[in-house]
Amino acid sequence: MRVKVFDFEDEKDLEDAINSFLDADMDLIDIKYQVSSSVYSEEQIYCFSAMIIYSSK
């Protein structure tokens, strides 16, 4: 069993990275997804992350 962690400030970047990572030569076990936000000065900052749990065929 293996894990891969992704972390991006934009949900589209996260989606693209996950889609590029996934392939037919792995058994996908689970994907854990998380969004967090914070405020820095007057700017709201988002963090989109995912952990893919998989095994190689």
MOPAC internal coordinates of N, CA, C and O (Angstrom, degrees):
PM7 1SCF
backbone

  N    0.0000 0     0.00 0     0.00 0    0    0    0
  C    1.4422 1     0.00 0     0.00 0    1    0    0
  C    1.5276 1   108.24 1     0.00 0    2    1    0
  O    1.2310 1   121.35 1   -39.52 1    3    2    1
  N    1.3352 1   115.02 1   140.48 1    3    2    1
  C    1.4550 1   120.93 1  -178.94 1    5    3    2
  C    1.5221 1   109.11 1  -134.82 1    6    5    3
  O    1.2310 1   120.47 1   -15.91 1    7    6    5
  N    1.3330 1   116.71 1   164.09 1    7    6    5
  C    1.4635 1   121.68 1   175.34 1    9    7    6
  C    1.5223 1   109.17 1  -132.53 1   10    9    7
  O    1.2310 1   121.05 1   -27.49 1   11   10    9
  N    1.3152 1   115.60 1   152.51 1   11   10    9
  C    1.4571 1   123.17 1   173.73 1   13   11   10
  C    1.5205 1   106.63 1  -136.02 1   14   13   11
  O    1.2310 1   120.28 1   -50.21 1   15   14   13
  N    1.3372 1   117.06 1   129.79 1   15   14   13
  C    1.4634 1   121.92 1  -177.64 1   17   15   14
  C    1.5278 1   108.97 1  -112.15 1   18   17   15
  O    1.2310 1   121.12 1   -44.60 1   19   18   17
  N    1.3292 1   115.46 1   135.40 1   19   18   17
  C    1.4564 1   123.15 1   176.97 1   21   19   18
  C    1.5154 1   108.72 1  -121.23 1   22   21   19
  O    1.2310 1   120.32 1   -34.20 1   23   22   21
  N    1.3401 1   117.00 1   145.80 1   23   22   21
  C    1.4618 1   121.89 1  -179.55 1   25   23   22
  C    1.5227 1   108.70 1  -148.81 1   26   25   23
  O    1.2310 1   120.57 1   -61.05 1   27   26   25
  N    1.3450 1   116.51 1   118.95 1   27   26   25
  C    1.4625 1   121.33 1  -177.30 1   29   27   26
  C    1.5177 1   110.40 1  -140.11 1   30   29   27
  O    1.2310 1   121.14 1   -21.05 1   31   30   29
  N    1.3247 1   115.42 1   158.95 1   31   30   29
  C    1.4640 1   121.25 1   176.66 1   33   31   30
  C    1.5271 1   112.02 1   -87.92 1   34   33   31
  O    1.2310 1   120.07 1   170.45 1   35   34   33
  N    1.3294 1   117.47 1    -9.55 1   35   34   33
  C    1.4573 1   122.29 1  -177.93 1   37   35   34
  C    1.5254 1   109.32 1  -130.30 1   38   37   35
  O    1.2310 1   120.25 1   -47.12 1   39   38   37
  N    1.3302 1   117.13 1   132.88 1   39   38   37
  C    1.4639 1   120.38 1  -176.66 1   41   39   38
  C    1.5240 1   112.47 1   -65.13 1   42   41   39
  O    1.2310 1   119.53 1   150.29 1   43   42   41
  N    1.3276 1   118.50 1   -29.71 1   43   42   41
  C    1.4636 1   121.33 1   178.04 1   45   43   42
  C    1.5214 1   110.73 1   -67.86 1   46   45   43
  O    1.2310 1   120.02 1   141.10 1   47   46   45
  N    1.3267 1   117.56 1   -38.90 1   47   46   45
  C    1.4685 1   120.95 1   176.54 1   49   47   46
  C    1.5245 1   110.80 1   -63.44 1   50   49   47
  O    1.2310 1   120.51 1   139.91 1   51   50   49
  N    1.3300 1   116.63 1   -40.09 1   51   50   49
  C    1.4639 1   120.83 1   177.54 1   53   51   50
  C    1.5205 1   109.99 1   -63.30 1   54   53   51
  O    1.2310 1   120.49 1   133.33 1   55   54   53
  N    1.3124 1   116.68 1   -46.67 1   55   54   53
  C    1.4638 1   121.09 1   179.87 1   57   55   54
  C    1.5342 1   111.29 1   -59.23 1   58   57   55
  O    1.2310 1   120.28 1   133.86 1   59   58   57
  N    1.3168 1   117.06 1   -46.14 1   59   58   57
  C    1.4652 1   120.97 1   179.64 1   61   59   58
  C    1.5283 1   111.92 1   -62.10 1   62   61   59
  O    1.2310 1   120.38 1   138.07 1   63   62   61
  N    1.3209 1   116.88 1   -41.93 1   63   62   61
  C    1.4648 1   120.62 1  -179.27 1   65   63   62
  C    1.5250 1   111.52 1   -66.27 1   66   65   63
  O    1.2310 1   120.40 1   138.49 1   67   66   65
  N    1.3257 1   116.83 1   -41.51 1   67   66   65
  C    1.4676 1   119.75 1   179.05 1   69   67   66
  C    1.5188 1   110.49 1   -66.17 1   70   69   67
  O    1.2310 1   120.16 1   134.64 1   71   70   69
  N    1.3365 1   117.31 1   -45.36 1   71   70   69
  C    1.4616 1   120.10 1   179.68 1   73   71   70
  C    1.5224 1   112.11 1   -62.47 1   74   73   71
  O    1.2310 1   119.99 1   145.72 1   75   74   73
  N    1.3254 1   117.63 1   -34.28 1   75   74   73
  C    1.4638 1   120.91 1   176.90 1   77   75   74
  C    1.5240 1   111.55 1   -70.69 1   78   77   75
  O    1.2310 1   120.46 1   147.97 1   79   78   77
  N    1.3236 1   116.73 1   -32.03 1   79   78   77
  C    1.4649 1   121.18 1  -177.39 1   81   79   78
  C    1.5329 1   112.63 1   -76.48 1   82   81   79
  O    1.2310 1   120.35 1   140.47 1   83   82   81
  N    1.3231 1   116.95 1   -39.53 1   83   82   81
  C    1.4658 1   120.97 1  -176.29 1   85   83   82
  C    1.5226 1   110.79 1   -68.31 1   86   85   83
  O    1.2310 1   121.27 1   -40.70 1   87   86   85
  N    1.3385 1   115.17 1   139.30 1   87   86   85
  C    1.4614 1   119.81 1   174.12 1   89   87   86
  C    1.5191 1   110.83 1  -149.46 1   90   89   87
  O    1.2310 1   120.65 1    -4.49 1   91   90   89
  N    1.3069 1   116.35 1   175.51 1   91   90   89
  C    1.4611 1   121.99 1  -174.80 1   93   91   90
  C    1.5246 1   112.55 1   -75.21 1   94   93   91
  O    1.2310 1   119.90 1   166.62 1   95   94   93
  N    1.3388 1   117.79 1   -13.38 1   95   94   93
  C    1.4637 1   120.96 1  -177.44 1   97   95   94
  C    1.5154 1   113.18 1   -91.21 1   98   97   95
  O    1.2310 1   120.06 1  -158.95 1   99   98   97
  N    1.3288 1   117.49 1    21.05 1   99   98   97
  C    1.4602 1   120.26 1   177.53 1  101   99   98
  C    1.5184 1   109.61 1  -133.49 1  102  101   99
  O    1.2310 1   121.18 1   -29.02 1  103  102  101
  N    1.2984 1   115.36 1   150.98 1  103  102  101
  C    1.4524 1   121.83 1   172.56 1  105  103  102
  C    1.5223 1   107.16 1   -99.69 1  106  105  103
  O    1.2310 1   120.85 1   -70.25 1  107  106  105
  N    1.3179 1   115.98 1   109.75 1  107  106  105
  C    1.4505 1   121.40 1  -179.67 1  109  107  106
  C    1.5229 1   109.33 1   -75.83 1  110  109  107
  O    1.2310 1   120.45 1   -55.22 1  111  110  109
  N    1.3211 1   116.74 1   124.78 1  111  110  109
  C    1.4604 1   121.92 1  -179.60 1  113  111  110
  C    1.5251 1   110.47 1   -97.87 1  114  113  111
  O    1.2310 1   120.25 1   132.46 1  115  114  113
  N    1.3375 1   117.12 1   -47.54 1  115  114  113
  C    1.4610 1   119.73 1  -178.31 1  117  115  114
  C    1.5289 1   109.61 1  -165.25 1  118  117  115
  O    1.2310 1   120.83 1   -22.68 1  119  118  117
  N    1.3293 1   116.02 1   157.32 1  119  118  117
  C    1.4498 1   122.52 1   171.29 1  121  119  118
  C    1.5243 1   107.60 1  -128.20 1  122  121  119
  O    1.2310 1   120.52 1   -57.32 1  123  122  121
  N    1.3077 1   116.61 1   122.68 1  123  122  121
  C    1.4632 1   123.12 1   176.03 1  125  123  122
  C    1.5227 1   107.06 1  -102.38 1  126  125  123
  O    1.2310 1   120.34 1   -53.11 1  127  126  125
  N    1.3221 1   116.96 1   126.89 1  127  126  125
  C    1.4589 1   122.93 1  -174.75 1  129  127  126
  C    1.5240 1   109.20 1  -120.55 1  130  129  127
  O    1.2310 1   120.91 1   -37.80 1  131  130  129
  N    1.3410 1   115.87 1   142.20 1  131  130  129
  C    1.4629 1   119.35 1  -179.00 1  133  131  130
  C    1.5225 1   110.31 1  -147.73 1  134  133  131
  O    1.2310 1   121.09 1   -37.19 1  135  134  133
  N    1.3158 1   115.51 1   142.81 1  135  134  133
  C    1.4626 1   122.38 1   174.24 1  137  135  134
  C    1.5180 1   107.58 1  -125.28 1  138  137  135
  O    1.2310 1   120.89 1   -47.36 1  139  138  137
  N    1.3185 1   115.91 1   132.64 1  139  138  137
  C    1.4535 1   119.66 1   174.16 1  141  139  138
  C    1.5244 1   108.31 1  -131.00 1  142  141  139
  O    1.2310 1   121.34 1   -25.11 1  143  142  141
  N    1.3017 1   115.05 1   154.89 1  143  142  141
  C    1.4659 1   119.48 1   179.32 1  145  143  142
  C    1.5217 1   108.97 1  -139.11 1  146  145  143
  O    1.2310 1   121.74 1   -26.42 1  147  146  145
  N    1.3140 1   114.27 1   153.58 1  147  146  145
  C    1.4573 1   120.37 1   176.71 1  149  147  146
  C    1.5255 1   107.97 1  -149.67 1  150  149  147
  O    1.2310 1   121.16 1   -12.29 1  151  150  149
  N    1.3085 1   115.38 1   167.71 1  151  150  149
  C    1.4534 1   121.16 1   178.87 1  153  151  150
  C    1.5198 1   108.03 1  -116.67 1  154  153  151
  O    1.2310 1   121.43 1   -52.28 1  155  154  153
  N    1.3271 1   114.87 1   127.72 1  155  154  153
  C    1.4616 1   121.61 1   176.80 1  157  155  154
  C    1.5173 1   107.13 1  -123.29 1  158  157  155
  O    1.2310 1   120.79 1   -66.55 1  159  158  157
  N    1.3094 1   116.10 1   113.45 1  159  158  157
  C    1.4640 1   121.87 1  -173.02 1  161  159  158
  C    1.5245 1   107.29 1    61.04 1  162  161  159
  O    1.2310 1   119.53 1    63.90 1  163  162  161
  N    1.3124 1   118.49 1  -116.10 1  163  162  161
  C    1.4638 1   120.56 1   177.20 1  165  163  162
  C    1.5232 1   111.88 1  -109.86 1  166  165  163
  O    1.2310 1   120.61 1  -169.20 1  167  166  165
  N    1.3118 1   116.44 1    10.80 1  167  166  165
  C    1.4602 1   121.62 1  -176.62 1  169  167  166
  C    1.5251 1   110.42 1  -104.25 1  170  169  167
  O    1.2310 1   120.61 1   -43.89 1  171  170  169
  N    1.3125 1   116.44 1   136.11 1  171  170  169
  C    1.4614 1   120.93 1   175.65 1  173  171  170
  C    1.5272 1   107.97 1   -94.81 1  174  173  171
  O    1.2310 1   120.99 1   -50.43 1  175  174  173
  N    1.3261 1   115.72 1   129.57 1  175  174  173
  C    1.4603 1   122.29 1  -176.25 1  177  175  174
  C    1.5226 1   109.15 1  -113.93 1  178  177  175
  O    1.2310 1   120.92 1   -46.19 1  179  178  177
  N    1.3415 1   115.85 1   133.81 1  179  178  177
  C    1.4586 1   121.66 1   178.57 1  181  179  178
  C    1.5206 1   109.63 1  -112.44 1  182  181  179
  O    1.2310 1   121.29 1   -30.13 1  183  182  181
  N    1.3110 1   115.14 1   149.87 1  183  182  181
  C    1.4580 1   122.31 1   174.89 1  185  183  182
  C    1.5292 1   107.55 1  -132.74 1  186  185  183
  O    1.2310 1   120.90 1   -61.06 1  187  186  185
  N    1.3161 1   115.89 1   118.94 1  187  186  185
  C    1.4599 1   122.21 1   179.07 1  189  187  186
  C    1.5225 1   107.66 1  -108.37 1  190  189  187
  O    1.2310 1   120.37 1   -57.42 1  191  190  189
  N    1.3258 1   116.89 1   122.58 1  191  190  189
  C    1.4615 1   119.51 1  -178.27 1  193  191  190
  C    1.5217 1   110.47 1  -136.10 1  194  193  191
  O    1.2310 1   122.16 1   -22.31 1  195  194  193
  N    1.3216 1   113.46 1   157.69 1  195  194  193
  C    1.4605 1   120.20 1   178.74 1  197  195  194
  C    1.5206 1   108.77 1  -149.85 1  198  197  195
  O    1.2310 1   121.31 1   -33.86 1  199  198  197
  N    1.3110 1   115.09 1   146.14 1  199  198  197
  C    1.4509 1   121.61 1   173.48 1  201  199  198
  C    1.5204 1   107.16 1  -120.50 1  202  201  199
  O    1.2310 1   120.84 1   -56.18 1  203  202  201
  N    1.3224 1   116.01 1   123.82 1  203  202  201
  C    1.4500 1   121.10 1   178.80 1  205  203  202
  C    1.5221 1   107.52 1  -102.50 1  206  205  203
  O    1.2310 1   121.09 1   -53.59 1  207  206  205
  N    1.3060 1   115.53 1   126.41 1  207  206  205
  C    1.4646 1   122.58 1   177.07 1  209  207  206
  C    1.5179 1   106.29 1  -105.77 1  210  209  207
  O    1.2310 1   120.44 1   -56.03 1  211  210  209
  N    1.3360 1   116.76 1   123.97 1  211  210  209
  C    1.4619 1   120.05 1  -174.31 1  213  211  210
  C    1.5336 1   110.20 1  -152.00 1  214  213  211
  O    1.2310 1   121.40 1    -9.88 1  215  214  213
  N    1.2963 1   114.93 1   170.12 1  215  214  213
  C    1.4611 1   120.94 1   170.89 1  217  215  214
  C    1.5263 1   107.96 1  -133.96 1  218  217  215
  O    1.2310 1   120.89 1   -27.96 1  219  218  217
  N    1.3049 1   115.90 1   152.04 1  219  218  217
  C    1.4578 1   121.35 1   179.48 1  221  219  218
  C    1.5161 1   109.67 1   -84.13 1  222  221  219
  O    1.2310 1   121.09 1   -36.11 1  223  222  221
  N    1.3162 1   115.51 1   143.89 1  223  222  221
  C    1.4786 1   119.51 1   178.40 1  225  223  222
  C    1.5052 1   110.39 1   -78.79 1  226  225  223
  O    1.2310 1   120.10 1   180.00 1  227  226  225

